[in-house]
Amino acid sequence: MSDAAVRIEGLTMDFGKVRALEDLSLEVARGSVFGFLGPNGAGKTTTIRLLLGLLEPTRGKAEVLGFDTREKAHEIRCRSGALLEHAGLYERLSAEENLEYYGEIHRMPTAKRRERIEELLTSVGLWERRREPLKKWSRGMRQKVAVARALLHRPEMVFLDEPTAGFDPSSSAALRDDLASLASREGVTVFLCTHNLFEAERLCDVVGVIRRGKLVAVGSPDELRAGSGDERAEVIGQGFGEKMLRMLRERAEVRSAEITNGRVTIELEEKAKMAPLVSLMVQEGVEIEEVRRGRASLEEVFLKLMEEEKR
């Protein structure tokens, strides 16, 4: 058995004169959580629809769980769970009734179906409220049921398209924790489309960045941060002044330096040492309380990639 859950080669999709996806090539390892990042309209949803066999590509090929998307779409959909733009739930029915309905569609035996429903609703904290109609629930609670629906038949692969879009921060965090727990416990491969960079950083083993239908980067969050070459330091203290800032900016190892909210943020050249810069600031009368050093965040890397692609 191949260790790739998804294998894409030269996938291109045209809608009339609009090219939604161009020459996409990508592999997703089995058992991983893969994040597909990009702004709205980048081609993320189109990619999921192609992988589920809901669309036929203009050219190129793709396999999911070893099945060709053109020839074996039914087998792929039987072995996959999906949460796309719409939750696929009936709001007049209860959580339990919704999951019973989908369990019957998947032809799950009654005993196993009911055991699985209890397991999933318990894991997201909704078992005690299972008989309430969904129309009385918050969007976040309904979305948890939608995730349970996607996992109900124990799929090998799960596709999630912007699962926390439009959520408030606390609801997003709760669902994100549930997704991480479920993915780890179920051992499924997750293909997550999102433009929420914090979500991707928390959940994903590997991320791919797409813009205007083209893949512009792929790797683990740490690899993308390291590959950006952006190193920075934040100095917290008192006594920062414009003279000190000018002196920092004149240093060869400093790309930029700014004072923001009572602290200095310094963009460094690769492998630059902070000790000489700290000495310079101390000599200028700065009282340093803390020095933090690290690479760019995934959000900063993403924004940089978007700008580079525009140019």
Buried (B, 14 or more C-beta within 10 A) or exposed (E): EEEBBBBBEEBBBBEEEEBBBBBBEBBBBBBBBBBBBBEEEBBBBBBBBBBBBBBEBBEBBBBBBBBBBEEBBEBBBBBBBBBBEEBBBEEEBBBBBBBBEBBEEBEBEEEEBBEBBBBBBEBBEBBEBBEBBBEEBEEBBBBBBBBBBBBBBBBBBBBBBBBBBEBEEEBBBBBBEBBBEBBEEBEBBBBBBBBBBBBBBBBBBBBBBBBBBBBBBBBEBEBBBBEBEBBBBBBBBEEBEEEBBEBBEEBEBBBEBEBEEEBBBBBBEEEBEBEEBBEBBEEBEBEBEEBEEEBBBBEBBBEBBBEEBEE
